């Protein structure tokens, strides 16, 4: 036991440890968790599709964004500390030597180089040049105003715009990619919908078939290519006909697709057969996009419903979370939500508004919806706003309200056994006959004029509510505990 105290105090063991997502499978970390019987682990910078099955801890606290994950069956409580997405401005020109993850919308105002893997979870703008030496993943949209160079695998999931020249020296996968200037592909790309607004000749898409990145620099390769004066090819492998006529008649807006390789494509005077083919291809694109949107809508929610061993879930955010989709298991008995988080996207079923069934619900800084789950027995509201008329119909046993915005009148259910009202200066009336109330606490409700005191009440705590204190003193009640203006009058 003395050895344990040398490294962790009992308080520290109870509080748990904080570990970055990249270190969570480190054998030393796992040994510490098992050796010191740590039951709470905080994950910093949560990664997409993380695996926590080896963490046999009761509480898992995740800082970052909500992503799909795998959990241990021993985990009973999940705490999410989410971040909003403010705009990050990175001014300094520099080199990122290690793996990078950017969770916020980010703007790079100077030229940058990434030596290791880089992941961008939201939108990003590069105002100057950028070079990626290893794998890069864009989950949001990206705009490149300066030259861009990709030396390894590139995944462009969101809409991507290249305003200047770009070179891909390795495989690239993308969806909606827009090119304004020359683009070089050294490996055949996998781009579903490439396009360019101001049509350039096919030479803007160059496929490099012969190169040695170890011995030949990019500048040397370009110079040799010019000297060789070889016949260039499009990035889909077709030979360019430099004598093609009517290039000046090309359309201003044009899609490039592997199936659109007709030499006459993009020229106004095209045959009916080619027109029909293009029409079918465009319709196919529309159908694929609609199917993709439908599929994304169905699976965009982070689904925890399979983890029926989870009984407690806490969501926390310091900033405003505008977009959230979370499906939770019906096994949740305690649901706690802190921060400006939209309740209408938290549910047990797809496309339902706050369809949850906890026994205890704690809300902080939330907007109360028109209805709350009927399963709730204990409700806590801190610094909230919205409609409280639904409270009267709930079978509540315990109700705690603190600093509710502009609350004037409150109707409470007759099932209450505990009522606490703290710091509500606008509150004037509490309606409802509550014969079962055993515990009553009212602090800093200076305008409150009326409330019912049942004869069976056992604990009373009143402070800074002069009219309620005066009313209580006029009654002949004998609670087992009485405290008025922070002074205990009975034991």
Secondary structure by P-SEA (a helix, b strand, c coil): cccccccccaaaaabbbbbcccccccaaaaaaaaaacccbbbbcccccccccccccccbbbbccccccccccccccbbbbbcccccbbbbccccccccbbbbccccccccccccccbbbbccbbbbccbbbbccbbbbccbbbbccbbbbccbbbbccbbbbccbbbbccbbbbcbbbbccbbbbcccccccbbbbcccccccccccccccccccccaaaaaaaaaaaccccccccccccccccccccccccbbbbcccccccccccccccaaaaaaaaaaaaaaaaaaaaaaaaaaacccccccccccccbbbbbbcccccbbbbbbcccccbbbbccccccccccccccccccccccbbbbccccccccccccccbbbbccccccccccccccccbbbbcccccccbbbbcccccbbbbcccccccccccccccccbbbbcccccccbbbbcccccbbbbcccaaaaaaaaaccccccccccccccccc
